[in-house]
Amino acid sequence: MRKLSSLLVFAMFALISTATFAQEEVKKETETVVKAVQDKVEIQLSELPEAVTKTLAESFADYTAEKAYKTTKEGKEVYIVKLSKEGEKIKVFVDAEGTVIEKKELNDSQSKLG
């Protein structure tokens, strides 16, 4: 009987510690996602730095700028600009010096999100 009691106590501690660990993991992931969303701020297209607008005019002349966002990535200012052309939508990531960091094609569900 004593072994059974000891086994039950051990099992309860194992379950409690596992449940606590799982809750911490979910909380950390949620905090990361919330922080990523909060760090992106919508700005007016007129607020884009001259280097960014020059890059957009030269490299994406066929596109129309719809929205712009400002964020920080690895300690540097990054501008995210949504562009469209004849039903095609893209998101361009440009640093403050006008260098294109990344270009992503957007599908309909992504283009409705910020």
BELVENJO-V604379 format. One record per backbone hydrogen bond with DSSP energy under -1.0 kcal/mol. NH is the residue of the N-H (numbers start at 1). CO is the residue of the C=O. Records with the same first field share a line. If there is no record, write none. Layout:
NH: CO  CO
//
This chain:
5: 1
6: 2
7: 3
8: 4
9: 5
10: 6
11: 7
12: 8
13: 9
14: 10
15: 11
16: 12
17: 13
18: 14
19: 15
20: 16
21: 17
22: 18
23: 19
24: 20
25: 21
26: 22
27: 23
28: 24
29: 25
30: 26
31: 27
32: 28
33: 29
34: 30
35: 31
36: 32
37: 33
38: 34
39: 35
41: 70
43: 68
47: 44
48: 45
53: 49
54: 50
55: 51
56: 52
57: 53
58: 54
59: 55
60: 56
63: 60
64: 84
66: 82
69: 80
70: 41
71: 78
73: 76
76: 73
78: 71
79: 94
80: 69
81: 92
82: 67
83: 90
84: 64
85: 88
88: 85
90: 83
91: 104
92: 81
93: 102
94: 79
95: 99
96: 77
98: 95
101: 93
102: 93
104: 91
106: 89
111: 107
//
